[in-house]
Amino acid sequence: GHHAEREMAMGFCIYNNVALAAAALLQEGAQRVAIVDFDVHHGNGTQHIFEHDPRVLYCSLHQSPLFPGTGEVDETGRGDGRGYTVNLPLAPYCQDADWIYAMGKVVLPVLQGFAPDILLVSAGFDASRHDDISAQELTDSGFAIMEAALTAFAEEFCEGRIVVFLEGGYHLGAVATGMLSFARLLEERPSSPLDPDAGVVHRTTEQTIGFAKKLLQPVWPEL
């Protein structure tokens, strides 16, 4: 799971499977690998493993404050990898509209600019309104909208290459529904444009997204 660092297990994660997959893909000849992580916790391990590497784009939507305490918006990568880490920390009690807004205003434009060979998704369902581990209010519909947008992106820009990894989720019903909807989308591959302005978002979300865009625009003019 995404908390495991290079040399240390952490946060229920023994080894970082999505990071291992990305590293293997690079070794096998991939030029650019994108990782989108919508687990409610920040993927500190995935970020730290690739934060110097411009071949790997890491985008995380997560709650802050929350374990592990990393993933601030100004953590954008280091050295040659600066700009290739995208953190969108959302305040407690955000809803579908906030997560969809963050995905549509920042994640999808940066993904298009990066033009990955393959998209890896760290799919955590602990931001569900049914999950007591977080203070988020995502519904099954909100997860499905984000899933559909990522699947449609891969279909259009990655020749359909997308791999989904299960991250956290402590309400079994929310995990089951979320993974089932993703499996159906992977099978059906519908065209599902995302409208980031469809709902009312919190002021804190607008501020976070505005700050992220300002920091990232030198690398990603698409923003």
N, C-alpha and C positions, 0 to 999 in steps of 0.2 A: 504493500500500500504506500500511499504518497508521503507518509511521514518518515519512512525509513531513509536515513542518510547513507552516505557511502560506506561508513564503517560502524554504524550504530542503528540498532532497532529502536523504534520509538512509536508511541501512540497506537498500540495494537498492530503495528506494521513490522514484520520481520525482514522482508526485503521489498524493494521498490519495483514492482513488476512493470509498471508503465515506463519507468526510467530504463530498466533493462531492455524492454522492447525497443525504445527509441535508440538506445546505443547499438543494439543489434542491427536495426535498420540502417543506421549510418555505416556500420561496418560492412553491410551487404551492398552498399552503393547508393542509398538514398542521399539526396543532397540537402533536403529541407524536411524536417519533421515538426509538426505542430501538435501541441498538447493543450487541450481545453479541460479544465478541472472545475466542476461545479459542486463538489463536495462542500458542505457548510464550513469545514475546517480548511485552513490554508495548507497547501501541500509543500511544506518547508523542504522536505527531502528532494522532491522533484526540482524545485527552484534551485536549491543549492548545488545539485549535481550538474546543472546545465547553465548556470547564470553567467558563465564566461564564454559560452558557445553560441555563436550566431546562427548555427545550423539548426538549432532547436528553439522554437518559439513556445514559451509557456505562458498561458493565460489562466488566471484563477479568479473565480467569483466566490466569495466566502464571507462569513460573518466576522465582524470585528467590533468589540473585543470578544475573543474566544480562543481556546487552545488551538495552536501552540504559541500564539502571541506574535507570529510573524506575518508577513504579507501586507505591509503598509503600501499605500499607493506610490510612494516614492522609491520603493524597491523595484528598480527597472532593469536590473542586470549589472554586470561588472565588466570592465575592460572591453574587449571586442564584442561582448554580449550585451552591452548597454542598449536598452530599448527592446530587447528580445524577451524580457520578463514583463508581464502585464498583470498587475494586481488591482483588483476592484473590490475593496473591503466594504461591505454593506452593514449598516447599523442594525441593531436588533429590531425585530417586528416589521421588517420589510416584507412585501407581498409580491405576487406574481409580476405586477407591473414594474417593480424596481429591478428585479432580476432580468426581465425581458429588455428593459431599457438599457441596462449595462451591456447585455449581450449584443443588442442591435447597434448601439452608439459607438462601442469600442471594439469588442471581440471580433465581430464579423468583418468590419472594415480592415482591421489589422491582419486578420487571416487572409483576406483577399490580397493585401499588399505583400504578404509573405509568400503566397503561392506555394503551399507545401506539396510535397509529393504524396503525403499520407497524413490523415488526421487521427490522432489518438485522443480518446475521451476518458477522463477519470470521472465516472458517473457516481456521485454520492447522492443519496436521497435523505440525508439527515437534516436538510433544510425544510422538510415537510412540516406542515402545521400539526401533524399528528405525532411528531418526534419530539420527545421531551429533552433531548440533548442540546437543542438549540432554541433560539428565540426567533425563528423565522416562520413565515406564514405561507409558504409555497403550497399550492394545490397540485393535484394530479394533472390538471389542465396546464398549469404553468410549466411543470416539468416536460410535458408532452410538446409544448410549443418550442421550448429550447432544444429538445431532442430533434424535432422536425427540422428546425433551422440548421442544426449541425449536419444532419443527414443530407439535407438539400445542398448545403455548401459542398460537402464531399462529392456529391453526385455531379455538381457543376464544375468544380475546380480541381478535384483530385482523382478524376476518373472513377469515382465511386469508392475510393480506398478509405475506409474508416474502420477503426477497431475500438470497441467499447470495453472498458475495464470497470468492474464494480469496486467502488470505494466504500464509504461508510453508509450507515443507515441502521437505525435501531428500533424502528417500528416495522415489523415484518410485512404488514399490509402495504405500507408505502413503498417499501423496497420491491415487493412483488409487482405492484402496479406499474412502478417506474420502469423496471427492467422489461416487463411484458410489452409496454408501449414502445420502448426502444427497439425490442426485437421485431415487432410488427413493422415499425418504420424502416428498419434495415432490410426487411423482406420486400416491402411495397415500394420504397423509394419515391414517395410523393414529392411534388414540388410545393414547398411550404414557405413562402416569403414571410419574414418576420416584420411586424410593424412596431418599432420601439416606442412610438408615440400613442399607442392605442389606449393606455391607461394613465391614471394619475399617480405620479411617483412622489416619494418623500423629498423634502428639500435637501436633506443630507445626501441622498442619492445623486441628485443633480449636482451638488457641490463636489462630490467624489469624482463623478464622471468628468466634470469640467476640469478638475485638477489633473486627472489622468491624461486627458487629451492634451492639455498644455505641456505636460512633461514628455509625452510620447510623439508629438507632432514633428519634432526635428528628425525623427527616424521614420515616422509613418505619416506622410503628408495627406494620406487618405482621410485622416481624422479632421 
